[in-house]
Amino acid sequence: MSKHLIFKDIDQPGLHTLEVYKQRGGYGDRLKRALQMPREALVEELKASGLRGRGGAGFSMGMKASFMPKGTMDKYLVCNADESEPGTFKDRELMQKIPHLLIEGMIIGAYAAGANRSFVFIRGEYAQQADILEAAIAEAKAAGLVGENILGTGFDLDMWVHRGAGAYICGEETALLDALEGKRGNPRLKPPFPANQGLYQGPTLINNVETLATTPFIVEMGGAEYAKIGVDNSTGTKLISVSGHVQRPGNYEIELGMSSRDIIYGLAGGPGEGRSVKLWFPGGSSSPVLTGDDLDLSYDFDTLAKAGTMLGSGAIIVVDDTTSVVDVALKTASFYKHESCGKCTPCREGTNWTVKMLQRVKTGEATPMDLDIIASVCERIQGNCLCVLGDAMAMPVGSMVAKFRGEFEEYIEMKRDEAERALLASLPAPAQPAAA
């Protein structure tokens, strides 16, 4: 299945410019039609499309927009472009090659939410993409597409790009809001939720880059027509980033419901010759891992959830049979330990202890009981943190210990044997008895 919407002709020269984007129908009839619809009608179209958030949570965008209160108070739209989930790089290509699609989607999203101020919070490492976005916004403002009275419809929208400072935690929506306000990026207690009390204490709609970039196509096609793409409860196309041990890593646009095997082996070429898939993360490094026996699963929200994992951001990381699962687990845990903001105890202490226990496995100091402790720590973290960062470590590491326990135990025995042999080799040779 290869219907392309967002990535159609993505490599067309000059597509990042307003002129070429408008030649392809951008900022045309669909935008004017959206801005002339009653807001409630636009929200209903978004609901009818079945569009679920493309950033990780998978929550209905239409439902999210409907939570925004009515009234004349200041309201905000925030685009979450802090694409910091390991393995995810789809939004980077979208912003770099077709920034005006995101801007048009933000205009539609802001109108649906009743917002007149909008921000793109982009990760600090995306300096080139931030420059491109700022240039595109300047073009749109000069053409009267951003600012006052857009397309003569009476709708006003200001738009700014805000560069982050490289913290993974700012991908969490409330930590992002704190960072946008100039504070340290720490998660907030919920409730209140951003739709009621978000940026500067005002109602705020927060959506991912890909989610917002999809809205122009929903307006153009109609929500019901868009919902025919994909499968039930996982409608539309999805941008996926495939990396790791595959021969053709990169970004692909698929229809949800495609076979995972067709993605990994068909689109991305699979592992090298003579190698096989040991494990794979279906939704970025924070998703519980699947094994090579799970390649025939349909790639959609519900099927992956039933398999005990999640679609997440759509980042597939493939690990072949040449790699130790101990190394994968330790690197995963170490990343989340480093990125924890330290605000809540289960995440701060749990990620730290998990890394220490995995280091014991790595050095041969561990026993099988340590694996039970790791599993217990991961279980206690889940659902007990202010945000999902703790879960993002506990879920994949816990799944690796559960599915590859035998390999962990073999690794412990191997390292213990190596340590014993090294100790024996370091001992002085026994003295020889004197000759009679």
Buried (B, 14 or more C-beta within 10 A) or exposed (E): EEEEBBBEEBEBEEBBBBEBBBEBEBBBEBBBBBBBBEBEEBBBBBBBBBBBBBBBBBEBBBBBBBBBEEEEEBBBBBBBBBBBBBBBBBBBBBBBBBBBBBBBBBBBBBBBBBBBBBBBBBBBBBEEBBEBBBBBBEBBBEEEBBBEEBBEBEBEBBBEBBBBEEBBBBBBBBBBBBBBEEEEBBBBEEEEBBBBBBBEEBBBBBBBBBBBBBBBBBBBBEBEEBBEBBBEBBBBBBBBBBBBBBEEBBBBBBBBBBBBBBBBBEBBEBBEEEEEBBBBBBBBBBBBBBEBEBBEBBBBBBBBEEBBBBBBBBBBBBBBEEBBBBEBBBEBBBBBBEBBBEBBEBBBBBBBBBBBBBBBBBEBBBEEEBBEBBBEBBEBBBEBBBBBBBBBBBBBBBBBBBBBBEBBBEBBEEBBEEEEEEEEEEEEEEEEEEEE
